[in-house]
Amino acid sequence: MNWKGAISRFVMTLLLLEIFRYTLSLFPAISLAEALLIAALVAGIGYLADEVFGGYISPPGRGFVGFIVTTTIVSIYFTHYVYPIVHTFAYVFDSIAIGVIVGATDALWGWAYQKAH
């Protein structure tokens, strides 16, 4: 993945976080600064993960990396909001939902980028 892929993953994650904080069940209210931090972490760690595999992975692999990184980062970030045990499942479910959407969008973006070049 090159710098364009990292920027696209950053923008995509930021937009999805902003959209889903209003639609998912118990997703806590986060500020724009927190969403920017999460999106930067997802883009940075995703870029490093892609570089570990030689700088190029297939579009499904890119989607899988996007899913794993996003789900992990969002889950870790929101665990500090978990006080009652009952809400843990909702946070994990919301994190997985965002991870699946980021991963699928990441894979589609990879296919579109691959066909264009």
PyMOL commands that set and color helices and strands:
alter all, ss='L'
color gray80, all
select helices_A, chain A and resi 3-23+32-52+59-81+85-116
alter helices_A, ss='H'
color red, helices_A
deselect
rebuild
show_as cartoon
